[in-house]
Amino acid sequence: MSGALLALEGVHTHIGAYHILHGVHLTVPRGGLTVLLGRNGAGKTTTLRTIMGLWRASHGRVLFEGADIAARATPEVARLGIAYVPENMGVFSDLTVEENMALAARGARRAAEIDRARLEWIFGLFPALRKFWLHPAGLLSGGQKQMLAVARAIVEPRKLLIVDEPTKGLAPAIVQNMVSAFRELKRTETTILLVEQNFHFARALGDTVAVMDDGRVVHAGTMAALAGDEALQQRLLGLALAAHH
């Protein structure tokens, strides 16, 4: 890992009358996986949505490859090579898995034009997608929909992948599949920022970690340091990672 691909500097975000982010400072090193932890309501999802331009920063800078993107519209942010998998996955239920993937591939007007080698690589990560390729996405299980959501985000090479709670509500076997898939993604040197509540998952994958509370980043460092310090876990998160498997 070398340098920051993404950095937030003193970011404030208001949603209506509510002041949600209170001067967020966050660094996402290039080529690594950064986990954003924190209790519910700490501002994690708002941080992701502010990066994507879905909500506008009212103050501060969002730097991607050194350029401030805080004022850019969401489609412009995406065209920079940033993919976002929201917590609700955003899968089109009435469309087939194939059609969902074709929509996500900007270089392809139909599924046959998707890069074949990349598609085979994705099938290797998520074999269920090959099996249900021609089925409506609405018939997939929750775990399979999450696989499809991640697959859509990586159907083309991205510089940064942002994922909001990829293991929420998933069975342990599916979580393990996600761990394997994200490990493989890390080997491609895709930079990843994810919000996660499953601490075992976070510890297994994270290189760096930032902990949020009340709209601010209150701790940032290596995942190894946080994983090895139960007192720090207790102070920041109100629990010990070791107790959560």
Residue pairs with C-beta under 8 A, 6 or more apart in sequence:
1 29
1 30
1 31
1 32
1 207
2 29
2 30
2 31
3 29
3 30
4 27
4 28
4 29
4 30
4 63
5 28
5 29
5 30
5 31
5 64
5 65
5 159
5 160
5 191
6 26
6 27
6 28
6 51
6 62
6 63
6 64
6 160
6 191
6 193
7 26
7 27
7 28
7 61
7 62
7 63
8 24
8 25
8 26
8 27
8 47
8 50
8 51
8 60
8 61
8 62
8 63
9 25
9 60
9 61
9 62
9 63
10 23
10 24
10 25
10 59
10 60
10 61
11 21
11 23
11 24
11 25
11 26
11 47
11 50
11 57
11 59
11 60
11 61
11 62
11 70
12 19
12 21
12 22
12 23
12 24
12 57
12 58
12 59
12 60
13 19
13 20
13 21
13 46
13 47
13 50
13 55
13 56
13 57
13 58
14 20
14 58
15 46
15 55
19 215
20 43
20 46
20 215
21 43
21 46
21 47
21 50
21 57
21 215
21 216
22 214
22 215
22 216
23 59
23 60
23 216
24 43
24 47
24 60
24 212
24 215
24 216
24 217
25 217
25 220
26 36
26 47
26 210
26 217
26 220
27 34
27 208
27 220
28 34
28 160
28 191
28 193
28 208
29 191
29 207
29 208
30 191
31 189
31 191
32 186
32 191
32 192
32 207
32 208
33 182
33 186
33 191
33 192
33 193
33 194
33 205
33 206
33 207
33 208
34 192
34 193
34 194
34 206
34 207
34 208
34 209
34 210
35 194
35 195
35 196
35 202
35 205
35 206
35 208
35 209
35 210
35 223
36 44
36 47
36 48
36 193
36 194
36 195
36 196
36 209
36 210
36 211
36 212
37 44
37 195
37 196
37 199
37 202
37 209
37 210
37 211
37 212
37 236
37 237
38 44
38 211
38 212
38 213
38 237
39 213
39 237
39 238
42 212
42 213
42 214
42 215
43 212
43 214
43 215
43 216
44 164
44 195
44 212
45 87
45 164
45 195
46 55
46 215
47 212
48 84
48 86
48 162
48 164
48 193
48 195
49 55
50 56
50 57
50 62
50 70
51 62
51 77
51 82
51 162
51 193
52 74
52 77
52 78
52 82
52 84
52 162
53 69
53 70
53 72
53 73
53 74
53 76
53 77
54 74
56 70
56 71
57 70
60 70
61 68
61 70
62 68
62 69
62 70
63 69
64 77
64 80
64 82
64 160
65 80
65 159
69 76
69 77
69 80
78 84
80 159
81 157
81 158
81 159
81 160
82 158
82 159
82 160
82 161
82 162
83 153
83 154
83 158
83 160
83 161
83 162
84 153
84 162
84 163
84 164
85 149
85 150
85 152
85 153
85 161
85 162
85 163
85 164
85 166
86 164
87 164
87 165
87 168
87 195
89 145
89 146
89 148
89 149
90 149
91 100
91 137
91 140
91 145
91 148
91 149
91 152
92 99
92 100
92 103
92 137
93 136
93 137
93 138
94 136
94 137
94 138
95 103
95 136
95 137
96 133
96 134
96 135
96 136
96 137
97 129
97 132
97 133
97 134
97 135
97 137
97 140
97 148
98 111
98 133
98 134
99 111
100 137
100 148
100 152
101 111
101 114
101 119
101 129
101 148
101 151
101 152
101 155
102 108
102 109
102 110
102 111
102 113
102 114
103 152
104 152
104 153
104 155
104 156
105 113
105 114
105 115
105 155
105 156
106 156
107 113
107 115
107 156
108 114
108 115
114 155
115 156
118 155
118 156
118 157
119 155
122 129
122 151
122 154
122 155
123 129
123 130
124 184
125 147
125 151
125 180
125 181
125 184
125 185
126 147
126 148
126 150
126 151
126 177
126 181
128 140
128 144
128 147
129 144
129 147
129 148
129 151
132 139
132 140
132 144
137 145
137 148
140 148
142 169
142 170
143 170
143 171
143 174
143 177
146 166
146 167
146 170
146 174
146 178
147 174
147 177
147 178
147 181
150 163
150 166
150 178
150 181
153 161
153 163
154 161
154 185
154 190
157 188
157 190
158 190
159 190
159 191
160 190
160 191
160 192
160 193
161 185
161 190
161 191
161 192
161 193
162 192
162 193
162 194
163 192
163 193
163 194
163 195
164 194
164 195
165 194
165 195
165 196
165 197
166 178
166 182
166 194
166 196
166 201
167 174
167 175
167 178
167 196
167 197
167 198
167 201
168 197
168 198
170 178
175 198
175 201
178 201
179 201
179 204
179 205
182 192
182 194
182 205
183 205
185 192
186 192
186 205
194 205
196 202
198 244
199 237
199 239
199 241
199 244
200 241
200 244
200 245
202 209
202 223
202 241
203 223
203 227
203 241
206 223
207 222
207 223
208 220
208 221
208 222
208 223
209 219
209 220
209 221
209 222
209 223
209 226
210 217
210 219
210 220
211 217
211 218
211 219
211 220
211 226
211 236
211 237
212 218
213 236
218 236
219 226
219 232
219 236
225 232
226 232
226 233
226 236
226 241
227 233
227 241
230 240
230 241
230 242
233 239
233 240
233 241
234 240
